[in-house]
């Protein structure tokens, strides 16, 4: 789902513009960035021209390949002393490129230590099982249902409604939710 910001520009166009800006600044060709991020060069070209949207996992891979934080690729939002975010005014981003992917509702983007806030509604049939890692710290809160979190090389942890988890995202991890869940994920740049 492509949404627009206050200026009427699509989120995809804003992200694509930022990707191009950082790629040029880093002196990388589209082919080199695509290879480093594990995406095709045609996809990267479409992304940079605002003709393609991307999943959160892909956003993180591109940011990592560029040596920037994922929030650097999102449209800037000036931190306000008090910020109200209405559910009808948020943007949807898929978690992965899989067609069955769950979508995340981007609740907050700012220059604060807390840089991202997501509200996930995961249906039983949604795919959320891609391995993921980043340099950020995560706080995860399960509002409804259950979520199983698997960290590479460690036993799986099951979280129920009301449970919270805080972790450094450097360790590759993934989620499983066979029965559906609603979670809040807070991402803080480390």
ChimeraX commands (.cxc) that place a marker at each C-alpha (Angstrom):
marker #1 position 0.00,0.00,0.00 radius 0.5
marker #1 position 1.53,3.32,-1.04 radius 0.5
marker #1 position 0.47,6.27,1.04 radius 0.5
marker #1 position 1.32,9.95,0.89 radius 0.5
marker #1 position 2.86,12.35,3.35 radius 0.5
marker #1 position 1.68,15.87,4.16 radius 0.5
marker #1 position 3.20,17.24,0.94 radius 0.5
marker #1 position 1.26,14.74,-1.17 radius 0.5
marker #1 position 4.42,12.88,-2.16 radius 0.5
marker #1 position 4.29,9.08,-1.83 radius 0.5
marker #1 position 6.28,7.30,0.85 radius 0.5
marker #1 position 7.87,5.18,-1.91 radius 0.5
marker #1 position 9.04,8.31,-3.76 radius 0.5
marker #1 position 10.46,9.80,-0.54 radius 0.5
marker #1 position 12.37,6.61,0.32 radius 0.5
marker #1 position 13.58,6.18,-3.26 radius 0.5
marker #1 position 14.90,9.74,-3.31 radius 0.5
marker #1 position 16.78,9.17,-0.04 radius 0.5
marker #1 position 18.26,5.88,-1.31 radius 0.5
marker #1 position 19.52,7.60,-4.47 radius 0.5
marker #1 position 20.93,10.51,-2.42 radius 0.5
marker #1 position 22.89,8.20,-0.08 radius 0.5
marker #1 position 24.00,5.92,-2.94 radius 0.5
marker #1 position 25.42,8.86,-4.91 radius 0.5
marker #1 position 27.03,10.30,-1.77 radius 0.5
marker #1 position 28.69,6.91,-1.12 radius 0.5
marker #1 position 29.95,6.77,-4.71 radius 0.5
marker #1 position 28.18,3.47,-5.39 radius 0.5
marker #1 position 26.70,2.41,-8.70 radius 0.5
marker #1 position 23.19,0.99,-8.73 radius 0.5
marker #1 position 24.63,-2.42,-9.61 radius 0.5
marker #1 position 27.03,-2.39,-6.63 radius 0.5
marker #1 position 24.39,-1.24,-4.14 radius 0.5
marker #1 position 21.87,-3.79,-5.44 radius 0.5
marker #1 position 24.42,-6.61,-5.06 radius 0.5
marker #1 position 25.44,-5.47,-1.56 radius 0.5
marker #1 position 21.80,-5.25,-0.44 radius 0.5
marker #1 position 20.72,-8.51,-2.06 radius 0.5
marker #1 position 18.19,-6.92,-4.42 radius 0.5
marker #1 position 18.05,-6.78,-8.20 radius 0.5
marker #1 position 19.36,-3.71,-10.01 radius 0.5
marker #1 position 15.99,-3.19,-11.82 radius 0.5
marker #1 position 14.23,-3.22,-8.44 radius 0.5
marker #1 position 16.68,-0.65,-7.07 radius 0.5
marker #1 position 16.16,1.55,-10.13 radius 0.5
marker #1 position 12.37,1.37,-9.72 radius 0.5
marker #1 position 12.71,2.12,-6.00 radius 0.5
marker #1 position 14.89,5.18,-6.63 radius 0.5
marker #1 position 12.39,6.52,-9.16 radius 0.5
marker #1 position 9.47,6.03,-6.74 radius 0.5
marker #1 position 7.87,3.30,-8.87 radius 0.5
marker #1 position 8.31,0.49,-6.37 radius 0.5
marker #1 position 7.71,0.10,-2.67 radius 0.5
marker #1 position 9.83,-2.01,-0.37 radius 0.5
marker #1 position 9.50,-4.19,2.68 radius 0.5
marker #1 position 10.99,-3.32,6.05 radius 0.5
marker #1 position 13.52,-6.16,5.77 radius 0.5
marker #1 position 14.69,-4.76,2.40 radius 0.5
marker #1 position 14.87,-1.22,3.82 radius 0.5
marker #1 position 17.23,-2.51,6.52 radius 0.5
marker #1 position 19.42,-4.39,4.01 radius 0.5
marker #1 position 19.73,-1.32,1.77 radius 0.5
marker #1 position 20.53,0.91,4.77 radius 0.5
marker #1 position 23.18,-1.57,5.93 radius 0.5
marker #1 position 24.74,-1.66,2.44 radius 0.5
marker #1 position 24.83,2.15,2.43 radius 0.5
marker #1 position 26.27,2.31,5.97 radius 0.5
marker #1 position 23.35,4.37,7.30 radius 0.5
marker #1 position 20.52,3.84,9.77 radius 0.5
marker #1 position 17.20,2.66,8.26 radius 0.5
marker #1 position 15.55,5.80,9.62 radius 0.5
marker #1 position 17.94,7.88,7.48 radius 0.5
marker #1 position 16.07,6.52,4.44 radius 0.5
marker #1 position 12.64,7.49,5.75 radius 0.5
marker #1 position 11.19,10.97,5.26 radius 0.5
marker #1 position 12.35,13.24,8.06 radius 0.5
marker #1 position 9.85,14.10,10.74 radius 0.5
marker #1 position 10.69,17.04,12.96 radius 0.5
marker #1 position 10.45,16.02,16.62 radius 0.5
marker #1 position 7.71,17.91,18.39 radius 0.5
marker #1 position 7.34,18.42,22.11 radius 0.5
marker #1 position 3.96,16.70,21.93 radius 0.5
marker #1 position 3.11,14.48,18.99 radius 0.5
marker #1 position -0.27,12.85,18.38 radius 0.5
marker #1 position -0.41,10.19,15.68 radius 0.5
marker #1 position -3.92,9.27,14.53 radius 0.5
marker #1 position -4.39,5.72,13.26 radius 0.5
marker #1 position -5.94,7.03,10.04 radius 0.5
marker #1 position -2.84,9.13,9.28 radius 0.5
marker #1 position -0.21,6.40,9.36 radius 0.5
marker #1 position 1.56,4.53,6.56 radius 0.5
marker #1 position 1.69,0.78,5.88 radius 0.5
marker #1 position 4.93,-1.05,5.03 radius 0.5
marker #1 position 5.14,-4.83,4.41 radius 0.5
marker #1 position 7.49,-6.78,6.68 radius 0.5
marker #1 position 8.96,-8.86,3.85 radius 0.5
marker #1 position 8.80,-9.22,0.06 radius 0.5
marker #1 position 6.67,-12.38,0.40 radius 0.5
marker #1 position 3.11,-11.80,-0.88 radius 0.5
marker #1 position 1.74,-13.26,2.36 radius 0.5
marker #1 position 3.68,-10.71,4.41 radius 0.5
marker #1 position 2.17,-8.94,7.37 radius 0.5
marker #1 position 2.13,-5.15,7.14 radius 0.5
marker #1 position 3.45,-2.75,9.75 radius 0.5
marker #1 position 1.77,0.55,10.49 radius 0.5
marker #1 position 4.51,3.15,10.93 radius 0.5
marker #1 position 3.44,5.03,14.05 radius 0.5
marker #1 position 6.45,7.24,14.76 radius 0.5
marker #1 position 9.57,8.41,12.92 radius 0.5
marker #1 position 11.71,10.99,14.61 radius 0.5
marker #1 position 15.19,12.19,15.46 radius 0.5
marker #1 position 14.76,11.00,19.03 radius 0.5
marker #1 position 16.63,8.06,20.55 radius 0.5
marker #1 position 13.44,6.12,19.83 radius 0.5
marker #1 position 13.52,6.30,16.09 radius 0.5
marker #1 position 10.73,3.99,14.99 radius 0.5
marker #1 position 7.46,2.73,16.44 radius 0.5
marker #1 position 5.44,0.04,14.66 radius 0.5
marker #1 position 2.02,-1.49,15.24 radius 0.5
marker #1 position 1.83,-4.99,13.70 radius 0.5
marker #1 position -1.44,-6.83,13.20 radius 0.5
marker #1 position -0.40,-10.33,12.18 radius 0.5
marker #1 position -3.15,-12.62,10.86 radius 0.5
marker #1 position -2.66,-16.40,11.19 radius 0.5
marker #1 position -1.89,-16.71,7.46 radius 0.5
marker #1 position 0.58,-13.77,7.37 radius 0.5
marker #1 position 4.25,-14.51,6.74 radius 0.5
marker #1 position 6.64,-13.00,9.32 radius 0.5
marker #1 position 9.44,-15.58,9.36 radius 0.5
marker #1 position 12.35,-13.85,7.57 radius 0.5
marker #1 position 15.61,-13.75,9.56 radius 0.5
marker #1 position 16.40,-10.19,10.57 radius 0.5
marker #1 position 19.17,-8.24,12.30 radius 0.5
marker #1 position 20.28,-4.61,12.65 radius 0.5
marker #1 position 22.37,-2.42,14.95 radius 0.5
marker #1 position 19.30,-1.09,16.76 radius 0.5
marker #1 position 17.75,-2.00,20.10 radius 0.5
marker #1 position 14.18,-3.31,20.03 radius 0.5
marker #1 position 11.36,-3.28,22.57 radius 0.5
marker #1 position 8.52,-5.62,21.67 radius 0.5
marker #1 position 5.11,-5.64,23.37 radius 0.5
marker #1 position 2.41,-8.21,22.61 radius 0.5
marker #1 position -1.04,-6.61,22.80 radius 0.5
marker #1 position -3.08,-9.61,21.60 radius 0.5
marker #1 position -2.40,-13.24,20.71 radius 0.5
marker #1 position 0.96,-14.96,20.93 radius 0.5
marker #1 position 4.28,-14.44,19.21 radius 0.5
marker #1 position 7.20,-16.84,19.14 radius 0.5
marker #1 position 10.62,-15.20,18.79 radius 0.5
marker #1 position 13.57,-17.28,17.62 radius 0.5
marker #1 position 17.14,-16.02,18.03 radius 0.5
marker #1 position 19.79,-17.81,15.98 radius 0.5
marker #1 position 21.33,-20.63,18.01 radius 0.5
marker #1 position 19.04,-20.12,21.01 radius 0.5
marker #1 position 15.75,-21.65,22.20 radius 0.5
marker #1 position 12.54,-20.11,20.90 radius 0.5
marker #1 position 10.73,-17.75,23.29 radius 0.5
marker #1 position 6.93,-17.56,23.36 radius 0.5
marker #1 position 5.35,-14.24,24.29 radius 0.5
marker #1 position 1.67,-13.92,25.21 radius 0.5
marker #1 position -0.58,-10.86,25.42 radius 0.5
marker #1 position 0.89,-8.43,27.94 radius 0.5
marker #1 position 4.44,-9.80,27.62 radius 0.5
marker #1 position 7.30,-7.55,26.58 radius 0.5
marker #1 position 10.82,-8.20,25.33 radius 0.5
marker #1 position 13.82,-5.92,24.99 radius 0.5
marker #1 position 16.79,-6.96,22.87 radius 0.5
marker #1 position 19.71,-5.84,20.77 radius 0.5
marker #1 position 18.81,-6.68,17.22 radius 0.5
marker #1 position 22.39,-7.65,16.22 radius 0.5
marker #1 position 21.59,-11.32,16.86 radius 0.5
marker #1 position 19.69,-12.69,13.83 radius 0.5
marker #1 position 16.11,-13.39,14.84 radius 0.5
marker #1 position 12.69,-14.07,13.40 radius 0.5
marker #1 position 9.08,-14.24,14.48 radius 0.5
marker #1 position 6.44,-16.97,14.23 radius 0.5
marker #1 position 2.73,-16.49,14.89 radius 0.5
marker #1 position 0.56,-19.43,13.93 radius 0.5
marker #1 position -2.58,-18.01,15.53 radius 0.5
marker #1 position -2.13,-14.29,14.91 radius 0.5
marker #1 position -0.96,-11.48,17.14 radius 0.5
marker #1 position -0.97,-7.73,17.55 radius 0.5
marker #1 position 2.33,-6.28,18.69 radius 0.5
marker #1 position 4.04,-2.95,19.19 radius 0.5
marker #1 position 7.71,-2.75,18.19 radius 0.5
marker #1 position 9.86,0.18,19.34 radius 0.5
marker #1 position 13.22,0.61,17.59 radius 0.5
marker #1 position 15.97,2.73,19.16 radius 0.5
marker #1 position 19.18,3.55,17.33 radius 0.5
marker #1 position 22.15,2.33,19.34 radius 0.5
marker link #1:1,2 radius 0.2
marker link #1:2,3 radius 0.2
marker link #1:3,4 radius 0.2
marker link #1:4,5 radius 0.2
marker link #1:5,6 radius 0.2
marker link #1:6,7 radius 0.2
marker link #1:7,8 radius 0.2
marker link #1:8,9 radius 0.2
marker link #1:9,10 radius 0.2
marker link #1:10,11 radius 0.2
marker link #1:11,12 radius 0.2
marker link #1:12,13 radius 0.2
marker link #1:13,14 radius 0.2
marker link #1:14,15 radius 0.2
marker link #1:15,16 radius 0.2
marker link #1:16,17 radius 0.2
marker link #1:17,18 radius 0.2
marker link #1:18,19 radius 0.2
marker link #1:19,20 radius 0.2
marker link #1:20,21 radius 0.2
marker link #1:21,22 radius 0.2
marker link #1:22,23 radius 0.2
marker link #1:23,24 radius 0.2
marker link #1:24,25 radius 0.2
marker link #1:25,26 radius 0.2
marker link #1:26,27 radius 0.2
marker link #1:27,28 radius 0.2
marker link #1:28,29 radius 0.2
marker link #1:29,30 radius 0.2
marker link #1:30,31 radius 0.2
marker link #1:31,32 radius 0.2
marker link #1:32,33 radius 0.2
marker link #1:33,34 radius 0.2
marker link #1:34,35 radius 0.2
marker link #1:35,36 radius 0.2
marker link #1:36,37 radius 0.2
marker link #1:37,38 radius 0.2
marker link #1:38,39 radius 0.2
marker link #1:39,40 radius 0.2
marker link #1:40,41 radius 0.2
marker link #1:41,42 radius 0.2
marker link #1:42,43 radius 0.2
marker link #1:43,44 radius 0.2
marker link #1:44,45 radius 0.2
marker link #1:45,46 radius 0.2
marker link #1:46,47 radius 0.2
marker link #1:47,48 radius 0.2
marker link #1:48,49 radius 0.2
marker link #1:49,50 radius 0.2
marker link #1:50,51 radius 0.2
marker link #1:51,52 radius 0.2
marker link #1:52,53 radius 0.2
marker link #1:53,54 radius 0.2
marker link #1:54,55 radius 0.2
marker link #1:55,56 radius 0.2
marker link #1:56,57 radius 0.2
marker link #1:57,58 radius 0.2
marker link #1:58,59 radius 0.2
marker link #1:59,60 radius 0.2
marker link #1:60,61 radius 0.2
marker link #1:61,62 radius 0.2
marker link #1:62,63 radius 0.2
marker link #1:63,64 radius 0.2
marker link #1:64,65 radius 0.2
marker link #1:65,66 radius 0.2
marker link #1:66,67 radius 0.2
marker link #1:67,68 radius 0.2
marker link #1:68,69 radius 0.2
marker link #1:69,70 radius 0.2
marker link #1:70,71 radius 0.2
marker link #1:71,72 radius 0.2
marker link #1:72,73 radius 0.2
marker link #1:73,74 radius 0.2
marker link #1:74,75 radius 0.2
marker link #1:75,76 radius 0.2
marker link #1:76,77 radius 0.2
marker link #1:77,78 radius 0.2
marker link #1:78,79 radius 0.2
marker link #1:79,80 radius 0.2
marker link #1:80,81 radius 0.2
marker link #1:81,82 radius 0.2
marker link #1:82,83 radius 0.2
marker link #1:83,84 radius 0.2
marker link #1:84,85 radius 0.2
marker link #1:85,86 radius 0.2
marker link #1:86,87 radius 0.2
marker link #1:87,88 radius 0.2
marker link #1:88,89 radius 0.2
marker link #1:89,90 radius 0.2
marker link #1:90,91 radius 0.2
marker link #1:91,92 radius 0.2
marker link #1:92,93 radius 0.2
marker link #1:93,94 radius 0.2
marker link #1:94,95 radius 0.2
marker link #1:95,96 radius 0.2
marker link #1:96,97 radius 0.2
marker link #1:97,98 radius 0.2
marker link #1:98,99 radius 0.2
marker link #1:99,100 radius 0.2
marker link #1:100,101 radius 0.2
marker link #1:101,102 radius 0.2
marker link #1:102,103 radius 0.2
marker link #1:103,104 radius 0.2
marker link #1:104,105 radius 0.2
marker link #1:105,106 radius 0.2
marker link #1:106,107 radius 0.2
marker link #1:107,108 radius 0.2
marker link #1:108,109 radius 0.2
marker link #1:109,110 radius 0.2
marker link #1:110,111 radius 0.2
marker link #1:111,112 radius 0.2
marker link #1:112,113 radius 0.2
marker link #1:113,114 radius 0.2
marker link #1:114,115 radius 0.2
marker link #1:115,116 radius 0.2
marker link #1:116,117 radius 0.2
marker link #1:117,118 radius 0.2
marker link #1:118,119 radius 0.2
marker link #1:119,120 radius 0.2
marker link #1:120,121 radius 0.2
marker link #1:121,122 radius 0.2
marker link #1:122,123 radius 0.2
marker link #1:123,124 radius 0.2
marker link #1:124,125 radius 0.2
marker link #1:125,126 radius 0.2
marker link #1:126,127 radius 0.2
marker link #1:127,128 radius 0.2
marker link #1:128,129 radius 0.2
marker link #1:129,130 radius 0.2
marker link #1:130,131 radius 0.2
marker link #1:131,132 radius 0.2
marker link #1:132,133 radius 0.2
marker link #1:133,134 radius 0.2
marker link #1:134,135 radius 0.2
marker link #1:135,136 radius 0.2
marker link #1:136,137 radius 0.2
marker link #1:137,138 radius 0.2
marker link #1:138,139 radius 0.2
marker link #1:139,140 radius 0.2
marker link #1:140,141 radius 0.2
marker link #1:141,142 radius 0.2
marker link #1:142,143 radius 0.2
marker link #1:143,144 radius 0.2
marker link #1:144,145 radius 0.2
marker link #1:145,146 radius 0.2
marker link #1:146,147 radius 0.2
marker link #1:147,148 radius 0.2
marker link #1:148,149 radius 0.2
marker link #1:149,150 radius 0.2
marker link #1:150,151 radius 0.2
marker link #1:151,152 radius 0.2
marker link #1:152,153 radius 0.2
marker link #1:153,154 radius 0.2
marker link #1:154,155 radius 0.2
marker link #1:155,156 radius 0.2
marker link #1:156,157 radius 0.2
marker link #1:157,158 radius 0.2
marker link #1:158,159 radius 0.2
marker link #1:159,160 radius 0.2
marker link #1:160,161 radius 0.2
marker link #1:161,162 radius 0.2
marker link #1:162,163 radius 0.2
marker link #1:163,164 radius 0.2
marker link #1:164,165 radius 0.2
marker link #1:165,166 radius 0.2
marker link #1:166,167 radius 0.2
marker link #1:167,168 radius 0.2
marker link #1:168,169 radius 0.2
marker link #1:169,170 radius 0.2
marker link #1:170,171 radius 0.2
marker link #1:171,172 radius 0.2
marker link #1:172,173 radius 0.2
marker link #1:173,174 radius 0.2
marker link #1:174,175 radius 0.2
marker link #1:175,176 radius 0.2
marker link #1:176,177 radius 0.2
marker link #1:177,178 radius 0.2
marker link #1:178,179 radius 0.2
marker link #1:179,180 radius 0.2
marker link #1:180,181 radius 0.2
marker link #1:181,182 radius 0.2
marker link #1:182,183 radius 0.2
marker link #1:183,184 radius 0.2
marker link #1:184,185 radius 0.2
marker link #1:185,186 radius 0.2
marker link #1:186,187 radius 0.2
marker link #1:187,188 radius 0.2
marker link #1:188,189 radius 0.2
marker link #1:189,190 radius 0.2
view
